[in-house]
Amino acid sequence: MKVKAPLRLTLLSVRDLLVTSAPFIVIAVVLLALAYVWLKPNPPRHVVLATGPDQGAYAEFGKRYAAELKRYGIEVKLRSTGGATENLRLLKDPKEDVDLAFVQGGASEALHASDEQNDGIELQSLGGLFYEPVWIFYREDAARKVLGPGKRGLEPAPVLTELSQFKTLRINAGARGSGTGNLMRKVLYANGIDRDTLNLSRLEPTPAVVALLEGEVDAVMFVSAPESPLIQMLLMTPGIRLFDFVQNEAYARRFAFLTALTLPRGVVDLAKDVPPTDVHLVAATSTLVTRSTTHPAILQLFVQTAQRVHGGTGWFARAGQFPVGQDPERPLASEAARFYRNGAPVLQRYLPFGIANLIDRMWVALVSIIAVLIPLSRLVPPIYQFRIRSRVFRWYGRLRRIEEAAAAGSVAPVKLIEELDEIETRVERVTVPLSHADELYALRGHIDMVRDRLRTSARNTSEIPDRSPAIDPSAAQ
């Protein structure tokens, strides 16, 4: 189908404008590509999260994080570890590919001097996530051995009230690499108890619980959130009691990383009234720790996920109490501080994460590129006008050469007229926007003017016979 003339002219104008703007478009694309390569706005699709022992609270929370981030196309690989101390070692080891890890408060002090060589990796915190109480579960029959038989065996179940009463018991103090051993060492030291005098074992959590139920150990110590299936199971197991830290306020004042908590009566099971009384506990605060090199978008997703996972009510926390932008041991990551200050980025509330994140990471570069291109864009109109006018004005050069040749007499007028006809034929195929049509018609007029002069010159030199019609004398009469 033949394109109508006005539409054809419009399309040609658009084409000319695009051709004129092409260098600036190329510059903008190159600058954007360089900014994209430098800023790396899109996060990696795979991250590694160090959790803890299987069936522990860290492992359970890790599964929830993985499920949440899967919605954004991020695969979270969960790495099972011995606990908080091992998690810190993995983060600080440049040979390991761990990006984030759950870390118990106070676990940093458990690193040995041999780990100082890895201190070159800077660690940052995403804030506190939840309380990790110190749970000491012991067998009632073991407590009877410590306290002695009661009268006629009718007394209530024995209750241990002092840590010194555990000196003669077989105790599991947590697996190596966990934060339990380090924290319990501090607690025992505060009570004047030397670990070397205790009968300690270092079993993993699940084997330790099995050993406790089978009577192979008398007590087990955990530092874990109540979401741990093992903790919830032991709280409901007959014949197993939970140690009551009646001096929990004193512990909280002795150790900055500990908090005094109360496990309310009936919070585990209201119908069965478990626990039957309030239980005093001490707790560390678990944090989410990351390397300073982890992609900012990943940190933003994790801290948002932390709010959804840990922001509700629990046995010890009220709604909205966690996560909290505080960590006395490590600096807060800038993305985490931004979230605690302003909430989720505005664009992510209305746009898909990928688009919102790209704009959020690139907006500074976009503003800078625009600031550079705005002055350059002022060159586009004059260049565009020059391109259009050059289609017309370049023929004036040939017109001048024809006039000069005619004036010098170096070329016969007939030859010059033939060249002029060729120029006119080619000019008729020149297209310009309507705004420049006057210049094109002016060129055609000048071509006709030069042709008339050449014809006049040719007649004067008799090179071109006079082709005007002959007048019949008889007709004139």
PyMOL commands that set and color helices and strands:
alter all, ss='L'
color gray80, all
select helices_A, chain A and resi 5-39+57-70+84-92+107-110+113-118+140-147+151-153+163-166+180-190+195-197+205-213+229-235+248-254+296-310+334-342+346-349+353-377+380-408+413-427+434-460+473-476
alter helices_A, ss='H'
color red, helices_A
select strands_A, chain A and resi 46-50+75-79+100-104+123-139+170-172+199-201+219-223+240-242+258-263+279-291
alter strands_A, ss='S'
color yellow, strands_A
deselect
rebuild
show_as cartoon
